[in-house]
Amino acid sequence: MTLTGHEGAVNSVVYSSDSRLIVSGSADGTVRIWDMRTGEEMMTPLRSGDGAVRSVTIAPDSDSVVSGTEGGVLCIWSLGNVHNAARRLSGHSGAVSTVLYSPNGSYIASGSLDNTVRLWAAETYQNLVVIRGHTDKIHSIAFSPDSLALATGSEDHTIQLWNVPTGKPNYKSLYHHENPIYSLSFLPDGRNIVAGSGDDIILCKPRTGRKTASVYSGSNPVTSVNSSPDRLWLVSSYGKSVRLSTVPSFLVKTSSVVLEGHTKTVRTVTFSHTGLYIASASDDHTIRIWNSSGGMEVQPTATHKVMGNEAVSSLIMSDSRTLKGHTDGVNSVAVSTDGAVIVSGGNDHSVRVWDAQTGAEMLSLLLGHTHVVQSAAISSDGRLVASGSSDRTVRLWDLQAGKAIGVPMQGHSGVVIAVVFSPDARWLASGSMDKTVRIWDVATQRLSVIGPLSCQYIVMTVAVSPDGRFVAAGDYSGHVSIWQSDTGQPVRDPLQTNLNQVWSIGFSPDGARIVAGGMHKTEHVRVWIINMRELVFSLAGHSDTVYSCTYSPDGRNIATGSADSTVRLWDAVTGAPIALLGGHINNVQSVAFTPGSHSVVSGSNDHTIRVWNRTRPTIACPASDGDVVTSLQATILDNGWLQGPSNELLLWVPTDYHRYLHAPANSPRVVVSFDKRGWHRVSPGPLVGLRTHPILVPTSCSHLRSVPHLSRIYIPSLPV
């Protein structure tokens, strides 16, 4: 996608550590914050009045943004309160061409056209040291992954390495090159520095300065270069183009693909921290977001976790009804207590109402918000819908009349991320990027005398206990805060969930437990006993951030939706995986159960809502580690093809046979195998000593013979 809004050349672009935000700096003098999911600005542009913004960086905890300006000043904004004036750090006598946070968040480094680099303490903003040694302008700086070394690149054709925080040279040798150094960065392992010098990309060793490889990029100078987190790819900019190349190796010939689209010089390019996307900033006033697989669309796939010698019996369920109507991503779904109505809110600024049985839209669009609808909720009596939006307002809608009630409810100073009704529908709670939860009287549509309730950081999710006694909020720092709803007093100190960010929380039906989902290296969901503050278990299975989690009405299951495009079902008592719901092709933003827990509703950034039938029989076949059955269970059925973890095509199944893929575990099975003679079908029965029969396979499937792990495919017995 293309992000537009800047009125001048975009000089710098950087991702937040969770790859959900993009920060850009422009010659128009502004810093802009973008939502990676929607491509829209999350707040008004930040201005310092110090001229063009040459460079921007965001803290590892996404708490603050620093810009380097033409006026030689560093400006620091707190994202928790962007309405405050920027803190200004002075000292450079020339334009600040580059700024960067250290990976550990302890330091800020700035390079300038005054030939110096300055190191600042990130907490106190004290200038620790001025690094002098270059004889010309500083174009680029890079911290080593351990934050102990700082590399600098200059117009004087050299790369130099410095000790952090003393600012003394790490080694005596200077790394001289034929051309100025416009860009440099460490590879993730810290063993190599990659630099853009003239029309070459150079790899060199930090300790010796010895050049180990180079890649010719064309007649235009390389203005920016960065590596992917997995160290396999380099992205660079030259002229109007972006180039994605394999990291050069003496074993592998370098290959590349050129991503065209910008109409003027590309100033900077960078990978997201997940490695899935590339952002490029250009003199054409735009930022472009590219998929890192050659600029083509990628369909995220699910993973299948194996414990010991027995496969987890989490199952692919692709039986769902798809509701289409939103013209952009769906951020929130909710189901009425009678199960008749589904309400959704999306990036297209609309709230939509659906018939849960037929999937048809029941009303005309509920329009009124001027920005993205982040959250939608239905009152327990089914009369009202509440919505929260990036326009910083909460709105109430009459579900029967299909129109807004009153005027927008104003009180938050930031994006409203979440809204939820109390069980008796007399009040509702809303959470915002302004770090507060606010309580609203539904009858008067005015703020309650209770609150505002303050969190440590941006509020990402809000929940009300089933008895209405407590209000809970999860924030961007990984904490869950709980208050008494009648007094606003904290029940206890905020609960540290050990998640990097909490994106969703939900009370169990008995109010004793709370489930929290968010971002973590491996375990994206945690379940806690509230009174004892005791971790019950963690749910590992999703391969990316969990945006939504909820208990079923009967308390027996937990549903989770993730950035890995899947919905998962779990046993709420044991934490065991029950099912994997595959079908969405983008982030799953919201999940909800229907009454009776018979179905699961999910909303996704692929613009669709899916209603999953949980009563449908599914494949349940434990298998030993490495068995092909395990591979089959981890596939997704798309356009008739069973696809593997990397979207490889494994087997095409005719439409009439799709229902057999969900047959009970004890149903008769056949085996398809192949060898040099071709493909064969093994008759039902024991696998040993059975006669095989040839199978006609289309030429387009002949590549499957080369798939190493695909020697057999186990499928339910098909009628002939």
N, C-alpha and C positions, 0 to 999 in steps of 0.2 A: 504494500500500500504506500501511498504518498501522503506525507504530512505537510499541509500548507498552512500558512499563517504569518510566517516571517516576511518582513518587507525589505529585507536585505540579504546579502550572501550569508549562508549558514556556515560558520567557520568551525564549529565543534559539535560533536554529538557523543553521548555516553549513556550506557545502560545502568540501571540500578542493579544491585547484586542479585536480586531475584528476577531480573529481566522483565519486570512488570511496568517499570517506568522508563521513559527516555527523557533525557535533559539535553537541550540544545542551546547554543549561544550564537548570536548573529551580529552582523554589521549594523543591524537596525537598533542596537543597544539593548536588546532584551534577552532574557533567559526564559525559556519556555519548558513546561513540564507536560509530558504527553502520556496518555494511558496506552500502553502497548497493545492491550486487548481491543481497543476501539479506534485508536488513532486520533482521538480527540484530546484537546487540551484539558488538563485537570484543574487549572486555576488561571487567574489572570496573569499576563506576562510580568516578569520581575524586571524592574528597571533600577539602575543605580545612578544614572546620569553621568557616567564616566566614559562615555563614548562607546565605540564598537566593542562587542564581546569577542575576544580572540580565542578563548578556551573555557571549558567548563568541566567540573568533576563532581561526583556525588559520593558522599560518605558510604563506607561499606554497610552501615546500618540504615542507610537511606534517610537519615535524620536531617542532613543539611546538604546544601549545594554551594559550591564555590565557583566564582567566575573570575577570569583574568581579563582585564580591560585595556583598551587603547590608552587610557590615561595613567596606566602604571599601577592601578589599585586592584587589590583582591577584594571581592565582595562576597560575603557569606550570608546566606539566608537559612533560617530554620524552617523546614517544611511543615513542622507542627504549628507554626504561626507565621505565615508568610506576610501577614499584614504589618508586622514589625519591620522597621527599616533595616536594611542590610548592615552588617558589621563590616567596617572598612579597614583593610590592612595596607599600610603605606610603607614604602621603602625603596621600591624600584624607581629608577630615573627614566626608564623607557617602558614601552608597552609590554604588558605581560602576555607573552605568546603562548604559554602552556602552563597548566596547573594540574595537580594530581594528588589524590589521597593515597597514602601507603596502604597495602592490603590489610594490615592490622589496625588501620584507622587511627594510628597514633600521630601521624605526621601529614602535613600538607607541603608539597614542594611546588615552587613556582619558578619558571624560567622566563627571561626577559630579553628584549632587544638591547638592554644595557650590558649584555655579555655576562650577566651573573645569574646564579641560581640561589634562591633563598629557601631555607627549611624553617617551617613553623610548627609549633606544638598545636595539635588539633583541638585540645581541650581548652588551653589558655590563650591560644592565638599569639603566643610570644614568638618573636623571631629568634630562633635558636642559633643560626649561623648563616653567614653569607659566603657562598662558594664562588671563588674567583679562580680562573685558570684558562678559560676560553678567551680567544682574542677576537671573537666576532659574535654575532647574534645567536641566541639560544633558540632552537626551533622545537626541540622535543626532549622530554624526560621520561624515565621509566624506573619504577621500583622493582627490585628483585622480588620473587614470590615470598621470601621470608622477611621482607622489609628491612634487611640489613645493608643493602647496597642500592645506590642510585646511579643510573646511567644517564648521561647527557649527550645530546647531539647538537652540533653547531654549524653555522655558516663557515667556520674555519676548517671544515673538512674532517673534523675529529670526533670520535666518541671517547668520552672519559668516564671513569668509574670512581665513585666516591663512597666513603664510609658514612653510614647514618648512625647517630646524628652528629658526629664530629665535623663532617664536611671535609675531611682530609682525603687525599687521593688514596685509593685502595692499592694501586700499582703504579709504578713509575712510568710505564710505557703509555704513550698516547696512540690511539688507533687512527692512523691517517688514511684517508680515502681520496679518490680522484675528484670527488664532487662533494658539495655540502650535504650534511645529514639533515634531511627534512623530517624524518620520522623514525622512531625506534621503539622496541618493546622487548621484554624478556619472553622467551617461550615458557610455558607453564612449569616445566621442570627446572628452570633457572640455569640450565647448562649452556644455553645459547642466547645470543641477542640477535634479533632480526631488525634490519635497518633499511630505510629507503634512502638511497644515495644516487642522485642523478637519475638515470634510466634503469638502474639495477636495484634488485632486492638482495641484500647481503646478509648472510649468516656468519657470525663470528663468535669465538669463545671469550667469555668475560675475563678470564684470568690471563690469557696470553694475547688476545687481540687477533689471533690467527683467523683469517677468513676460511671458513669450511665449505661454503657453497654460495652460489649467486644465481639469480634468475633475471633474465633480461625482460623488461616490461614494455619496450617500445621506444618511440622517439620522444615521448613526453616524460618529464621528471616524475618520480614517484612521490606523491604528496603525503601519503599515509600508508602504513602497513601494520597489520595485527595478525596474531595467530589464533586459531580455534582452541578451546579448552582441552581438546584431546590431542593437540600438537600435530594433527595430520594435515591441516589446511592453513593457508595464508590468504588473507584478503588484502588487496592493495588498491589504491586509486591513482590514476594517471589521466590527465586530460579530462574528458567527459565520462570516462569509463571506470567501472569497477571490475577487478579481476579476481577470481577465486582460483587458487593454485594449490597443488599438493606441495607439501614441504619437501624440498629437494633432498635426495638421498643417493648415495653411491649405488644403492641396490635398485632404486626405482626411478624411472624416467619421469621428470616433472610434466604434469598435464594441467591444463587450465581451461576455464570457461570465462567469457567476458559477459558481464551484465550491463546491458545498454538501457538508457532511459533518461538520464540527466541531459539537460541541454546546454549546461555550462560546466566549468571546471569543478571537479569533485575535490573538496578540501580534506575530508577525513572519512575513514571507514572503521567499523569496529564490529566484533562479534558480540552477541548477547552472551551472558554468563552460562547459559545452557548450551550454547553452540548451535542452536536451531535457527537463529536469524542473524542477519547482517544489517546494520544501519549505515547509510551513507549520507553525507551532508554536502551541499553544493552551492555554488554561486547563483544557481537558478532559483534560490530562495526556498528550496524544498529539502525535505528529508525523505529518503526512500527506504522502505523495509523490504529486504529480500529474504527468501528462504535459502538456507545455506546449502541445500542440495541442488546446486547449479541454477538457483533462481526459480526452480519449478516447485509447484505445490507438493507438500509432503502430507501424507495421511498418517497421523500418529497411530501407533499400534500398542496393544496391551502386552504386558509381560506376565509370565506364569512362574510362580515361585515353587521350588521343590524343596521339601524338608526331609533331610536324610535320604532314605531309599523309597519313600512313598510320596507321590505327588499330592499336593494339596488339592482337595476336591472342590476347587472353585471352577465354575463351569461357564462356558460361553453361552450367553442367551442373546440371540439376535432377533427374537420374536417381539416386535413392538409395533405400535401404531405411531406414525409421524404426523405431527401437526405443523403445517407450514403456513406462514402468513407474515411473520416478522421479516423485515428487509435488512436486518442486521442482527448481531449477536443477541441471544436471550440471556439476561443476567439473573433472573429470578422467576421461580414458579411456586405456586401455592395451590392447595386443594381445599375446597370447602368441606365442612365437617360431615355433610351428607354425601360427599363424593360425587356430586353432580356437576360441579363447576371447577375449572382450572383457570387460574389467573396468571398472567405472565407480564414481565416488564423487560424492556429491551433497549439496546443502543439506538434504535430508531425513534426514541423519545416517546414511545407509545406504551400504554397498558392495554392488554387484550384479554378478552374473556372467551373461554372455550367450553363447549359441551363435552364433558369428560367421556361420555359414551360414544358419541359420533365423531368427535374431533372437529366439529364445525364451529366457527366463530358465532357466538350467541348475540353479540352486540356490535355496533359500530365502534371504531377505535376510540379509546378514552384518551383524548389529546388535551394537552394543557401545559405539560412540562416543556421547558425550552431547552432541555439538555437530556443526556442519557438517564433512563430510569434504572436505578441501581437495585431497587428492591420493591417487592409487592407482597401484600399480605391480605387475607380475608378474615373478617370478624367471625366469631364463633356462631353467630346467628345468621350468617350468610347474607346480611344486608349491605355491608360496607366493604370497600376495598381501600387500603392505604398504600401509598407509593412514596418512595424517597428517591431523590434525583440529584444529579450533579449540579443542577441549578440551585442547590442549597435549600430547597423547600420540601415540605411534606404535604401531600394532597389527599383528600378524602373523596371517594366516589360512591354514588348511590348505585348499587349493583342492579337493581330492578329498573331504574329509570335510565341507566347508562349515561349519567352525566355527573359533573363535578359538584361537590357540596361546598358552598362558601368560596372563600379565596384561599390561595396557597398559604400554608402555615409557615411563617418565617421566624427564625430564631437561631439557626445554625449559621456559623460564619464559614463553613467548609462544606464540601460535598457530603450529602447524606447517603451513607453506604447501606444502612439497614433500617427496616421498620418492622415492628411486631405488635400485634394487639394483645391486651390482657385477656385472660380467659372469659371474663364477663363482658368484654368489649366496651367497657366504660372509659378506658384510657389506652394509650399506645405509647410505645417507647421508640425512639429513633437514635441511631448512632452515626457519628460524623467524623470526617477528617479533622475537625477542629478539636479532637480529643475528648469530646463530651458525649454523654447520653442525656437526652432530654425527654421528659414525660409530658404528654399532651392530654388534655381533657377532651374526649371525643365529642361530647355534647356542645361545648362552647368553642372547640377548636383553638383553645388558648393554652399557653404553657401552664403546667401545674406549678403550685408553690414548691413542690419537691424538685430539687435539682437546681442547676445542672449537675449531673454526676460526672466526675472527672476521671479520665484514664491517663496512664503514663504516656500513651502515644496514640496515633491515629486509630479510631475505632473501626474495626472491619466487620463486626457482627454483633448482634444483640439477641438475647433470648429471655423469655419470661417463664418462670417455673409453672408447672401445671396447676398449682393452687393459687397462683398469682401473688405469692408472698415475696418473691425475689425477682430482681432484674439482674441479668449477667451480661457482660460485654467482653469480647476478645479483641485485643489490639495488635498493632503491627510489631510490638516488641516481644510477643510471645506470652503475654500475661492474660489471665481471665480475672476480671473484677466482678464481685457480687455485692449487691446492695439490697436492703429491705425496701420494698416498693412503697410502703406507707410512710416511711420516714426519710428515705434517701441515705440512711446511715450504712457504711460498709459493714458487711457481715464479718469480714476478716481481711487480712492483708491480701493483695492480689496473688493469685495462684500462678506460679511459674510452671508452664506446661512443658518446657524444654523444646518447644517448637520455635523456629526462628520468627515466624509470624503466625498468628491465629486468624484464619480466614472464616471459620464457621464454628459455632457451638450449638449444642442442643441438650435439653434436659431429658432424662429418662421419664417415662410416664409416672413413676412413683416419686420423682423429684430427688431421688437419692444419688443419682450419678449424673455426670455431665460428660459429653463427648466433645472433643475439640479436634478440628482438622486444620491443617496449614502446611507450612513448608518445613521440611527436614531432609537430611541426607537420605534416610532410608524409611523411617517410620513416620508417616505423615498424619497419623490419627492416634489420639490418646484418649483413654477412658479413665475418669477419676471418680472416687467416692468423695462427695462434696464435704460432708462433715469431718471426715478423717483426713482429708487432703491426701488420700492415698491413691497412687497410680494402680489401677486394676490390671490393665494390659495395654500394649501398643499394637496397632494393626499395620503390618507391613505387607505391601503388595502393589500399591500404586507406585509408578515410576516418576511421578512429578507432583507438584503442589496439589493438595486437596482443597477445593474451593467451597465445598458444601458437605455437611454431614448431619444426619438426623436419625432419631429413633423411630421405629414403627409404632403405631398406636397401641399394639399389644405388648410392646416392650421386648419382643423376642429377637428383633433384628436391628441392625444399623445399616443405613445406606450412605455411601460416599460418592461424590463426583469429583473428578480430577482434571488437571491440565493434560493428563495422558489420554484424554478423550474417552475414558471409560467410566462406567458406574459399577461399583462393587457392593455386594451384600455380604454382611457378616453376622455371625451368631453373637447376639448382644451379651450373652452370659459367659461364653467361653472365648470369644474373639476369633473363632475358627471361620475361615472364608467359606461362603456358601455359593456365590455365583458371581460371574463376571459378565456384565452387560455391554456388549460391543456393538457399535453401530454409528455413534457420533464420529464426526471427522474433525472436531475441534474441541477446545476446552469445554468441559462440562461445568457450568457455573452454578447450578442449583439442582437439588434433588428434594423430592417430597413423596411421602407415602399417601395412598388413598385410604379412606376408612376401611377397617377390616384387614388392612395390610395386604390386600390382594394384588395391588399394582404399585409400581414405582413410576413417578413422573420426573423427567429430567429436562433441563433447559441448557442449551449449548451455544457457543459462539459460532456454530455452523448455521445459525439462524433458525434452527428447528427445536421443537419440543417432542419428546418421545414418551409414550406411555407403555411401560413394560408389563406384560402379563406374567405374574409370578406363579400362577397355577399350572403353567405349561410344563410337561415333563422335560427333563434335560438330561444330557449325557452325564453319567456319574461313574467314572471308571478309574480307580486308583491304578497307578502304573509305576514301575520301577524307574529310577532316574535314568534318563536317556532313552526310554521307550518311545516309540513313535506315537503312541496314544497320547502321551503328555504333549507332544508337539501339536497334535491335532486339536487337543482341548484348548490350546493357546492361540488358535486361529480365529480370524474374523471372516464372516461370510459377506462378501461385497460383490454385487452384480453377478451372483452365481459362483464366484470363485472363493475357495478357502484360501486365505492369505496368511502367510507366516509373519514372524516378528518384525521382519524388515520389508513387509509388503510384497514378498516374493509369492508368486502364484504357485499353489501346491496342487489343487484339484478343482476342476469345474464340475458343479453338481447341477443337473437340470432342475428347473423350477418345481416340477411335480415331486421331486425327491427331497426338497428342503425340509419337509416335515419329519423325515426319517432321521435327520441330523439331531433331532431332539427326542429320539426314542429312549425308553427306559434302559438302564444299564444292562439288564438281563436279556435284552432282545438278541436274536440271532445276528451274527456278524460275518462279514466276509473280509478277505484280505486281498488288496491289490498290490502286486509286487512287479518288479521288472528286473531283467537281466539283459545280456547281450542279444537274446532272441526277441526281446520286446516286452510289452506289458502283458500281465496275466491276471486272471481272476481265480482266487482260490475258493472252492466251495465251502459252505458252512460246515463247521466241525473242528476237530483238533487241527492244529497247524502243521503237524508232522505227517509226512507221507501222503498228502492229499494231491489229487490230480489238479493241474492248473489248466486254464483255458485262455486262449489269446483274447486280448481286448483291443478294440480299435481306438487309437488315440490320435487326435488331430495333430497335424504337423506343428502347429503353434505351441503344442505342449511338449515337443521333443526335448526342450531344454531341461525338463524335469529330470531326465535321466542323469544329468550331471550334478544334481543336488546331492551332496555327500550323505546327509543324514536321512534322506528320503528313500529308503529301500523297501518300505512297506507302508501302506496306508490302511488303517483300520476304519471301516465305516459300517453303519447298520446294514443289515441285509436288505437289498432292494428288490422289489417285485420285478419280474421279467415279463 
